[in-house]
Amino acid sequence: MIRKTILSLLLAATGVSAQAALSAGDIAFTSFNADEDGLSFVTFTNIAANTTIYFSDNEFVGGAFNSGESYNQWNSGTSAIAAGTVVRLIAYDAATLSTSAGTLSRVSVSGNTNWGLAAATETVYAYLGSSATAPTTFLAAITNGSFTTDGPLTGTGLTEGVNAIRLNTNSPSASPDYAWYIGPRTGETTFDGYKSKVANVNNWTVDTTNGSYAATIPDTTAFTISAVPEPKQYAMLLAGLGLLGAIARRRSSH
């Protein structure tokens, strides 16, 4: 019990957090590929084992999803996914789905049979839910159209440029079929420091020429941090380690 208490204090002192429920902005999309029908996202926090995140390109209107498109679910699997990991969702519309981490599977909902990602006016939401059609927490969104008409953010708690990205921000009349984040993945001292960068379309390469990207693999390089504890945190860490050592020596002497 003593060791667990000390460990908790050490984690708090050094900024290392335990697994926590996901909230808006804890993941962010890092690529969109309407040719392959693929996506990728980065997690800015540790994702606990057996966590399920839903993805849908149905529009969220009036507090509910409409119908006609698709629902998929990604599960983290039996092991936690570390903060900074980039997860690729491969061939989103294929008969057999695959992913670079965890598992990806199709959710069958009556009236929803269009599994592809469109090269225009498409919005994809990522969210937690009691089911695919009952979202409880929206995490991120991406669109190659408009968040006004092609997939509203109203009622999601998401904000364009913060935890939702519009790929044609600089060319509103364009319909990007492929886009990928090219900004920094190193240099920040916290993962939160990357959020504004990934949400800024100026840190993306956005293709509006309708080129062929069906075989293009997105960058899945992990995001990393270089955290340096403050002197006070060092002192707490050393004091805690000293106390653990004293307990160990005391027990070994009996």
N, C-alpha and C positions, 0 to 999 in steps of 0.2 A: 504494500500500500504506500509506504514511504517513497519507494523508488518511483512509483507511478506518479505521485504528487510532484516530486522533484522534476521528473521528465516533462510533465505538463508545464511547469514553470519555465523550464529551459526552452521549450518550444515557443512559448509566449515571448520570451526575452529575445529570441533570435528571429522572430517573425515567421517561423515555420508553422503553418496551420494544419489542423486535422481536416479530414474530409468534411465537407459542408454541402448543404443543398445548393443547387445551381440557381443563379438569378440572371436577370437580363444583362447581357454583355459578357458573361463568363465564357462564352464561345463566340467566335466570329468566323464568317466565311472568308476563305482565302483564294478560292477560284470558282469559276462558273463556266461550264462547257456544254453548250447546247448541241454541239456536234457529237460528242461522245455521250451526252446526257450524264455528265459527271459533276461532282462537287468536291470541295475539300473545306475543312474548317480547322481552326486552332482552338485549343482550350487554354484559357488563362488561369485555370485553377485545377487542382486534382479532381478527377472524376472518379467517384467510388465505383467499386466492382458492381456489376449487375444494374447499372444505371441505364435507363432507356430514354433516348431522345427521339422525338418524332420529327419527320420532315414532310411538309405538304406544299404543293403548288396550287391548291385550291385557294381562292380568295377568302380572306376573313372579313366578313361584312355583317354589320349589325350584331356583333357578339358571337358569331358562329361561322364556320366554314360553309361555303356553297359547295356544289358538287360538280363532277364531271372530269376531274383530273386525278391526282394520286395521293396516296399516303404510304410512306415507308417508315420503318423504325430501325434505329441503330442502337445496339446494346454494347456496353463497354466490356462485357465478358466477365470472367472469373477473377481478373486482376484489375487493380486501379489503373487509370490512365493518367500519367504524370502531366502536370501543368507544362505548357510549351509544346506539347505533342500536336502535330498536324495529322489529321485523319482524312484519308481520301475515300470517298464514296464512288466506287467504280461502276461505270455503265449502269446508271440509275434505272434505266428502262429495260435491262436485260432480263431474260427468263430466270437466270440464276444470278443473284446479286453478290457482290463481293466488296470488301473494304480492307484498308491497310491495317486496321486495328479493330478489335471487337467483331461484331457480326452485324450484317445488314439484311433486313428481310422486308418483304412486301406486306402491307396491311390491306386485306380485302374489305372494301366497303361498297355496298350496293350503289351502282350508278357512277362509280369512279373507276374508269378503265383506261384513261389516257396517261401512260406512265412516262412519257418523254418530257424533256425540258425544251420549251419553245425558244426560238432565236429572237423572239420579240414579245413584248408585253407579258413577260413571265416574272412571277414573284415566288420565292421559296421562303417558307418560315421554318425555323427550328424551335422546338418547344418541348416542355414537359407536359404530361397530361395523365388523367385517369384512364384515358384511351386516346386513340388517334384523333377522334372527332371531338374530344372534350379537353381542350388545352387548359392548363392551370398556370403555367409560367412561360411566357415567350422569351427566348434566349437571344435570337438574332433573326435577321431577314436580309434578303438580297433580291434586287430586281434589275432587269434590263429594260424596264419600261418606266412606270410611274407608281409611286406609293399612294397616289391619289385615286387612280382609276384601275390599276392593274393588280392591286394587292394592298389595300389600305392598312395603315398602322394604327388607326383608331381602335382603341380598346385592347391593344396588345401591350402597352407600356413601353414600346420601342420608339426610338427617335432617329430619324435619318441623320447620318453623320456622326452618330454616337454609338449605336449598336445595331444600326441598319444601314446598308449601303446601296445607293442607286448608281448603277454603272454608267449611265449616260448623263450624269450631272453636267459635264462640260459640253455635251452634244445632245440636247434634249430630243431632237428628232431622230437620233440614231437608234439602232436596234442591235446592240452588241451580242454576238453569238459566243464569244469567248473572252474571258478576262481573268487576270491573275495578279495577286499582290506581289510587288517587287520591292517593297520597302524593307527597312532593317529588321533583322531577327536576332540581333545581338546588341549589347550596349546599354540596355535599360537595367535599372537596379530592382525593378519590380515588374511583374507581368502586366500589371495595370498600365504601365507606361507605354505599352504597345497598342492599347485599345484605340486611342485617337488616331494612330498611324494607320492601322488596318481599316478604320472606318473612313479614311480620307481617300477618295478616288484618285487624287493626284499621286498617290503611292501605288497605283495600279497601272498595268498596261491593259488597255481596253481595245479590242479589235472590233471595228465597225465596217469592215470590208467584206464580211461574210466569207472569210477564208475557210479552209478545211482544217479542222483541229480534232478530228475524230480519233487520231492516234497520239495526240499530244498528252504527255503526262505532266501534271502540275508539280510544282516544287513542294516537297513534303519535308524540307529541312526544318528541324525543330527550332522554336524560339527559346532563347536562353537568357538568364539574368546573371549579373555579377554583383550580388548583394554584399555590402560591407557593413557588419554590425557597428553601431556606435560604441564609443568607449564604455558607456554605462552598460550596454548589452554584453560586452566582453567581460566586464567585471561580474555580472550576474552569472554568465556562463561558467567562468572559472570558479566562482564560489560554489555553484551547483556541482561541478565536477569534483571539487575538493570534498564536498559533503558525501557524494557517492563513494569516493575513495575511502573516506573515514569509516563509512558504514561497512564497506567490504572488508577493511582491515579488522574492524571490531568483530565481525562475524567469523573471520578466519582464525581469530585468536581463541575462540571458545571451542 
